[in-house]
Amino acid sequence: MNNSFFGSRSALSWRSFPLFLPFVLSLFFYACQSETAENNKRPNIIFLMADDQRADAFGFMGNPHIITPNLDSLASDGVVFENAYHVAPICMPSRSSVMTGQYLGTHRSGFNRPTNYIITEDEFRSTYPVVLGEHGYFTGFIGKFGFAVGKGEKVRNQNFQDEAEYMPTHHFDVWNGFPGQGSYHPKEGKFNGYENQWNASHLTEFMGYQAIEFFRKAKASDKPFCLSISFKAPHAPFSPAEAFRAKYDAKEIPRMGNDAPEYHAKLPEVVKEKSRNARWYFGRTEDYYGQEIGYRHDWHIEVDSIYQEFIKNYYALISGIDHTVGRLRTELRQLGLDQNTIIIYTSDNGFFAGSRQLTGKALLYEESVKAPMIVFDPALPKNDALRKEKGLISHVDIAPTILDMAGIRAPESYPGTSFMPIVHQKQETIHEAVYGENNYDDYYPVSSEVEHPEQYQSIRSKFVITQGYKFIRYHENHPVVEQLYKLGADSLEENNVIDDPDYEDIASELRAKLNDFEKEYVKLK
């Protein structure tokens, strides 16, 4: 017997199908409505990442010299995390960690050996944008991507992050990213390969236009969206738009509170002698071995006039981001998307900007390793005052948090935890301790390549932070250098109490925690 729908005698015939058609169409229409309704329930997500922005470089953080009214407004409407930390505070490994949800010691996508590998296609499939796309999200990326994704085996990186063929364009519905550092200003009518159809004068402004265009495409898709915007600002070269630079012309901006010789003197000798952060601050042009490496005039901020020019340009670049954030929020309101769009704002690493008489990042002190973190969720009740949360969070928590926002279970391989329970005031904390590392050693030889490895000195280092303490270990030094700071009482990390008998138990506890993190997450020595 033929049991097919149209072959059975008992079934409806083709002649009777027109009578049945309205019912079929109504079921189809209902299913489409249900899918659209379900999509509308899931929030849109915007992830904003600045490049090299300190955690205190905002007006709402008490900085009276920087102009950030739109970011201040975003913070007052949302939640600010006071104890958010980068896991690898320099661009490539940090960006790799944020998107993959993994520690540097696990993904190994950094500049220096032994973590100088690409991210593989298989690894990238578990990143938050890919997982969101698989669950029906309309995804986009704008700006500096910052690391390399290869289609084959995990191979050593040879500056592949600067090449277009190592960009994961096919994983996004809209790709407006670019390899390498990119340029702040248009060349031959283009910004980093994209036509300057809006006649923008600066990259940050241009990226704002790209984002607005994405919003309109996303709305037309009838899908929830996730847009990741990775600003180049305020990364060097410090070249802001003239309109924002002019706002600082009449200002005299003081140096950071710990930009003084007594703070520099307390740094480990290896940092003072071998870190490019110290060399550039003091205008030194040679490396550790006395070899000429070139002069960065704009980084020699020991000189007051150069400092003023640097800090005004640095702040003006942040003001440019601030203006773009304001434009994006306005556009969301005009499109009717603002009440269902969550916004996260952070940076890929901090910046010393003269603190401890250092320039740059990567080292594991607060100016470099503490992350700005704002979360705006329109579902939250309005704040009566700026809401600051003290619970420890880490950049490896960003990927699971974004998936949690979308109602998606994070891959089991993620070591991080969603911090949305803190955002929604269901928990005060999610971690007892957070972990991070610096493997950026300015491309010096490794210990196996030097004549006397027993005398080898390196700024490679790891940290573990609890609610009140930070423990840093320069693990490749001979002898090993350790530091212990009381973060609450000693926010500028002036007093290393590692040898104080009163803190012996705490030092032992944090050594053990750091060892445990290393055993679990450092896959390659």
C-alpha positions in Angstrom: 0.0 0.0 0.0 1.2 3.5 -0.8 1.3 5.4 2.4 2.5 8.7 1.1 0.4 11.7 1.8 -0.8 12.3 -1.8 -0.8 8.6 -2.8 -3.2 7.3 -0.1 -6.9 7.1 -1.0 -7.8 8.4 2.4 -5.5 11.4 2.0 -6.6 14.8 0.6 -6.4 14.8 -3.2 -4.7 17.5 -5.2 -8.2 18.9 -6.0 -9.0 19.4 -2.4 -5.6 20.9 -1.6 -6.7 24.5 -2.3 -9.2 24.2 0.5 -6.3 23.0 2.7 -3.9 25.7 1.6 -5.0 28.5 3.9 -4.5 26.2 6.9 -0.9 25.3 5.7 -0.1 29.0 5.1 -1.4 29.9 8.6 0.8 27.2 10.2 3.8 28.5 8.2 3.0 32.1 9.1 2.6 31.2 12.8 5.9 29.4 12.7 7.6 32.4 11.2 6.0 34.7 13.7 7.2 32.4 16.5 10.7 32.4 15.2 10.7 36.2 14.8 9.3 36.5 18.3 12.0 34.2 19.7 14.7 36.2 17.9 13.3 39.5 19.3 13.5 38.1 22.8 17.2 37.5 22.5 19.3 40.6 23.0 21.5 42.3 20.5 25.1 42.5 21.7 27.7 45.2 20.9 31.3 44.5 22.1 33.5 47.5 22.0 37.3 47.2 22.5 39.7 50.1 22.7 43.4 49.6 22.1 45.8 50.6 24.9 43.2 52.4 27.1 44.0 52.5 30.8 41.2 51.6 33.2 41.3 55.1 34.8 41.2 57.0 31.5 37.5 58.1 31.8 35.8 61.0 33.5 33.6 58.7 35.5 36.8 57.1 37.0 37.6 60.5 38.6 40.0 61.7 35.9 39.2 65.4 35.5 41.5 65.9 32.5 40.0 63.6 29.9 36.8 64.4 28.0 34.5 61.3 27.8 30.8 62.4 28.3 29.3 59.6 26.3 31.3 56.8 28.0 30.5 58.5 31.3 26.8 58.3 30.4 27.1 54.6 29.3 28.8 53.9 32.7 26.1 55.7 34.7 23.4 53.8 32.8 25.2 50.4 33.3 27.6 48.6 35.6 31.3 49.3 36.1 33.7 46.6 37.2 36.5 48.0 39.4 38.5 44.7 39.4 38.5 43.5 35.9 41.9 42.1 34.6 43.5 41.4 31.3 45.0 37.9 31.0 47.9 39.0 28.7 48.2 42.8 28.5 49.4 43.3 25.0 47.4 43.4 21.8 47.8 40.0 20.0 47.6 37.6 22.9 44.9 39.7 24.6 42.6 39.8 21.6 43.2 36.0 21.0 42.2 35.4 24.6 39.1 37.5 24.5 37.7 35.9 21.3 38.7 32.3 22.1 37.9 32.5 25.8 41.3 30.9 26.6 44.5 31.9 28.4 47.7 32.7 26.4 49.3 29.6 27.8 46.5 27.5 26.2 46.0 29.2 22.8 49.6 30.3 22.4 48.8 33.1 20.0 51.3 35.8 21.0 54.4 37.5 19.8 57.2 35.8 21.5 58.4 32.2 22.0 57.2 29.9 23.3 53.8 31.4 22.6 54.2 32.6 19.0 51.7 30.5 17.1 48.6 31.2 15.0 45.0 30.3 16.0 43.8 27.4 13.9 40.5 27.1 12.1 39.4 24.4 14.5 40.2 26.6 17.5 38.4 29.6 16.0 35.2 27.5 15.7 34.7 27.8 19.4 35.0 31.6 19.5 32.0 33.5 20.7 31.1 35.0 17.2 31.1 31.6 15.6 29.0 30.0 18.3 26.6 32.9 18.1 26.3 32.6 14.4 25.6 28.9 14.7 22.7 29.8 17.0 21.0 32.3 14.7 22.8 35.5 15.4 23.7 38.0 12.7 27.4 38.7 13.3 29.8 41.4 12.3 33.4 42.6 13.0 34.8 46.1 12.5 38.3 47.3 12.9 41.7 45.9 13.9 41.5 42.1 14.2 45.0 41.7 15.7 45.8 38.0 15.4 46.1 35.3 12.7 43.7 32.4 12.0 45.1 29.7 9.7 43.3 26.9 8.0 45.7 24.1 8.7 48.0 23.0 11.5 49.1 25.2 14.4 52.2 26.7 13.0 54.6 29.4 14.2 53.4 32.9 13.4 55.5 34.9 11.0 53.6 38.2 11.2 50.6 36.5 9.6 48.3 38.8 11.6 49.4 41.5 9.0 48.1 39.4 6.0 44.5 39.5 4.7 44.5 35.7 4.0 44.8 35.0 7.7 41.6 37.0 8.6 38.6 34.8 9.4 36.2 36.7 7.1 34.0 33.8 6.2 32.9 33.4 9.8 31.0 36.7 9.9 27.9 37.9 8.1 29.5 41.3 7.8 33.3 41.7 7.8 34.8 45.2 8.0 38.0 44.2 9.8 41.6 44.7 8.6 44.9 43.0 9.3 47.9 44.6 10.9 47.8 48.0 12.6 46.0 49.9 9.9 46.0 53.7 9.5 44.1 56.5 11.3 43.9 58.5 8.1 42.6 57.7 4.6 44.9 56.9 1.7 43.8 57.3 -1.9 40.2 57.6 -0.7 40.2 54.4 1.4 40.5 53.4 5.1 42.5 50.2 5.3 41.1 48.9 2.1 37.5 50.2 2.5 36.1 53.0 0.3 35.6 56.2 2.3 32.0 56.6 1.0 31.1 58.9 4.0 34.1 61.3 3.5 35.3 60.6 7.0 38.5 62.3 8.1 39.6 59.8 10.8 39.4 56.0 11.2 37.4 56.1 14.4 34.7 58.3 12.7 34.7 55.9 9.7 34.2 52.9 11.9 31.2 54.6 13.4 29.7 54.9 9.9 30.4 51.2 9.3 28.7 50.3 12.6 25.6 52.3 11.7 25.4 50.6 8.3 25.7 47.2 10.1 22.8 48.1 12.5 20.6 48.7 9.5 21.5 45.4 7.8 21.1 43.6 11.1 17.6 45.0 11.6 16.6 44.0 8.1 17.8 40.5 8.8 15.2 40.0 11.6 17.8 38.2 13.6 19.5 39.2 16.9 22.9 40.6 16.2 26.4 40.7 17.7 28.7 43.3 16.5 32.4 43.4 17.7 34.1 46.7 17.1 37.9 46.8 17.7 39.2 50.4 17.7 42.7 51.2 16.7 42.6 54.2 19.1 44.3 55.2 21.3 47.2 53.0 20.0 50.3 54.7 18.6 51.0 56.6 16.4 49.1 59.1 18.5 47.3 60.9 15.7 43.8 62.0 16.8 41.2 63.9 14.7 41.9 67.6 14.9 38.5 68.4 16.4 39.1 66.3 19.5 42.8 67.4 19.8 41.7 71.0 19.8 39.7 70.4 23.0 43.0 69.8 24.9 45.0 72.7 23.5 44.4 75.0 26.5 44.9 72.2 29.1 48.1 71.5 31.0 47.8 67.9 32.0 49.8 66.7 35.0 51.8 63.6 35.0 50.5 60.4 36.5 50.8 60.3 40.3 53.5 57.7 40.3 55.5 59.1 37.4 58.6 59.7 39.6 62.1 58.3 40.1 61.2 56.7 43.5 58.6 54.5 41.8 61.0 53.5 39.0 63.7 52.6 41.6 61.4 49.9 43.1 61.1 48.0 39.8 63.1 44.8 39.4 66.5 45.5 37.8 65.5 43.3 34.8 62.5 45.6 34.0 64.7 48.8 34.3 67.4 47.4 32.1 65.6 45.1 29.6 62.0 46.4 29.1 61.4 48.6 26.1 58.9 50.5 28.4 61.8 51.9 30.3 64.0 52.5 27.3 61.4 54.5 25.5 60.5 56.6 28.5 64.1 57.7 28.9 64.8 58.0 25.2 67.3 55.1 25.1 67.9 53.9 21.6 69.9 50.7 22.4 68.7 47.3 23.4 70.0 45.2 26.4 73.1 44.3 24.4 73.9 47.8 23.4 72.6 47.5 19.8 71.0 50.5 18.2 67.2 49.9 17.6 65.9 53.3 16.6 64.5 56.3 18.4 60.8 56.8 19.2 60.6 60.6 19.7 56.9 60.5 20.5 57.4 58.0 23.3 60.3 59.9 25.1 58.0 61.3 27.7 60.7 62.0 30.2 60.8 65.4 28.4 57.9 67.5 29.7 57.0 69.0 26.2 56.9 65.5 24.7 54.8 64.3 27.6 52.2 67.1 27.0 52.0 66.3 23.3 51.7 62.6 24.0 49.1 62.7 26.7 46.9 65.3 24.9 47.0 63.1 21.7 46.3 60.0 23.7 43.3 61.5 25.5 42.0 63.0 22.2 42.0 59.6 20.6 39.9 58.3 23.5 37.6 61.4 23.1 37.2 60.3 19.5 36.0 56.9 20.6 33.7 58.5 23.1 32.1 60.6 20.3 31.5 57.5 18.2 30.0 55.6 21.1 27.5 58.5 21.5 26.7 58.3 17.7 26.0 54.6 18.0 23.7 54.9 20.9 21.8 57.6 19.1 21.4 55.4 16.0 20.2 52.5 18.1 17.5 54.7 19.6 16.4 55.9 16.2 16.2 52.4 14.9 14.2 51.2 17.9 17.0 48.8 18.9 18.2 50.5 22.1 15.8 48.7 24.5 17.1 45.2 23.4 20.8 45.9 22.9 23.5 45.1 25.5 26.8 47.1 25.2 30.1 45.9 26.6 33.1 48.3 26.7 36.7 47.3 27.5 40.3 47.6 26.1 42.8 45.0 25.0 45.4 46.2 27.6 46.2 49.2 29.7 49.0 51.7 29.3 51.7 53.1 31.6 51.7 56.6 30.1 54.6 57.5 32.4 53.5 55.7 35.5 56.6 54.2 37.2 58.6 56.1 34.5 57.4 53.5 32.0 55.8 53.8 28.6 53.8 51.0 27.0 52.2 47.9 28.4 52.7 44.1 28.8 54.2 44.3 32.3 51.9 43.0 35.1 51.4 46.2 37.2 48.0 47.7 37.6 48.3 50.5 35.0 48.9 47.8 32.3 46.9 44.8 33.5 43.8 46.3 35.0 41.0 46.5 32.4 38.2 49.0 32.0 34.9 47.2 31.9 31.4 48.7 31.4 28.3 46.6 30.9 25.1 48.3 29.8 22.0 46.1 29.9 18.7 47.9 29.2 16.9 45.2 31.2 18.5 46.6 34.4 16.7 49.0 36.6 17.9 52.6 36.4 20.8 53.6 38.6 20.4 56.3 41.3 24.2 56.6 41.3 27.2 55.2 39.4 27.1 51.5 40.2 30.6 49.9 40.7 31.1 46.2 41.4 34.2 44.9 43.2 34.0 41.3 42.2 37.1 40.0 40.4 36.6 39.2 36.7 38.9 38.3 33.9 39.1 38.8 30.2 38.6 35.0 29.7 35.2 35.7 31.2 34.1 37.8 28.3 33.3 35.0 25.8 31.2 33.0 28.2 29.5 36.2 29.3 28.5 37.1 25.7 27.1 33.6 25.1 25.3 33.8 28.4 23.6 37.0 27.3 22.3 35.1 24.3 21.1 32.2 26.4 23.7 29.9 25.0 25.7 27.4 27.0 29.5 28.1 26.7 31.8 25.4 25.4 33.2 23.2 28.1 36.7 24.1 27.0 36.2 27.7 28.3 38.0 28.2 31.6 36.1 31.5 32.3 32.7 32.2 33.8 29.9 34.5 32.9 29.8 37.7 35.0 26.1 38.3 34.2 25.1 37.0 37.7 27.1 40.0 39.1 25.5 42.4 36.5 22.0 41.2 37.6 23.0 41.3 41.3 22.5 37.6 41.9 26.1 37.2 43.0 28.7 39.5 44.4 31.7 37.5 43.0 32.5 34.7 40.6 36.2 34.2 41.3 38.4 33.8 44.3 41.4 34.6 42.1 42.3 35.6 38.5 45.4 34.7 36.5 47.4 36.3 33.8 50.8 36.3 32.1 53.3 38.3 30.0 55.3 36.4 27.5 56.4 39.6 25.6 60.1 39.9 26.0 60.8 42.2 23.1 62.1 39.3 21.0 65.3 38.7 23.0 67.0 35.3 22.7 65.6 32.6 24.9 67.8 31.1 27.7 68.8 28.1 25.5 70.4 30.5 23.0 72.7 32.4 25.3 76.2 31.6 26.4 75.4 31.6 30.2 71.8 30.4 30.6 72.3 30.3 34.4 72.6 34.1 34.3 69.6 34.6 32.0 67.3 37.5 32.8 63.8 37.9 31.4 60.7 40.1 31.9 58.5 37.1 31.2 56.2 36.9 34.1 52.9 35.6 35.6 50.5 36.8 38.2 47.6 35.7 40.4 45.3 38.2 42.0 42.9 37.7 44.9 40.5 40.2 46.3 43.2 41.9 48.3 46.6 40.8 46.9 48.6 40.5 43.8 51.5 38.0 43.4 53.9 38.4 40.5 56.6 35.9 39.5 59.4 36.7 37.0 59.9 33.0 36.4 62.8 33.1 33.9 65.0 35.2 36.1 68.1 33.8 37.8 67.3 34.0 40.7 63.5 34.1 40.3 62.0 37.5 41.3 58.8 37.5 43.2 56.5 40.4 44.3 53.5 40.6 46.6 51.3 43.7 46.9 48.4 44.6 49.1 46.1 46.0 46.4 43.5 47.7 48.6 45.9 49.5 50.9 48.7 49.9 48.3 46.9 50.7 45.1 50.1 52.1 43.5 52.0 48.9 44.4 54.7 50.8 46.2 55.6 48.3 48.8 56.6 44.7 47.9 55.9 42.7 51.0 57.2 39.3 49.7 59.9 39.2 52.3 57.8 40.5 55.2 57.2 37.7 57.8 53.7 38.9 58.4 52.7 38.0 54.9 54.5 34.6 54.7 51.3 32.6 54.7 49.6 34.8 52.1 52.7 34.5 49.9 52.7 30.7 50.2 49.0 30.6 49.4 49.3 32.7 46.2 52.4 30.8 45.1 50.3 27.6 45.2 47.4 29.3 43.4 49.8 30.4 40.6 51.3 27.0 40.4 47.8 25.5 40.0 46.9 27.9 37.2 50.1 27.1 35.4 49.6 23.3 35.6 46.1 23.6 34.2 46.5 26.3 31.5 50.1 26.5 30.4 50.3 23.9 27.7 53.7 24.7 26.3 56.8 25.6 28.4 
